[in-house]
Structures are given as structure tokens and as C-alpha cells.
Amino acid sequence: MPSTVRHRVQTHRAQLRAQGLRPIQIWVPDVRSPTFKEEARRQSRAVAAAADEAETMDFLEDIQDFGDEA
């Protein structure tokens, strides 16, 4: 008899827990939201209009790969 979806999910989660993992729930901004998009535009325009735009962009480029030097 084929296993139910519930049983397969329970088995999969048990395997992950056996590997030392645990489930967590993370809430993140909805990047599809018109409100999010407008705020992203607003912040981008503010950076572009800043007098020290080159310095800001250099900083952002420096940190974009933060932690990748392993």
C-alpha cells in the first residue's frame, strides 16, 4: 500500500532531524508587493542622488560578497 503524503513528510522530517537539523519558520518581505517595489525604488533613487554615490557604491560592492572568502 502506498504511503500517504503525511507519512512521507514525517519520515523526511525525521531523517533531517537525525542529521541534526531542525525546522524553522522565517518571515521575509514579499518582493512582489507594490509597497516593497516602491520602497526599493525610493531607496535606489536616494542612493543615486547622494553626493557620495561613488563611495556608497564602492562600499556596496565591497560587502556584496561578505563571507565568501572562506
VENLIN-V550935 format. One line per field, one symbol per residue. phi: phi as a letter, one per 40 degrees, with the letter a starting at -180 (. if undefined). A space follows every 50 residues. Layout:
phi=???
This chain:
phi=.cccddcccccccccccccgcacbbbbbcccccdcccccccdcccccccc cbdccccdccccccbdgccc
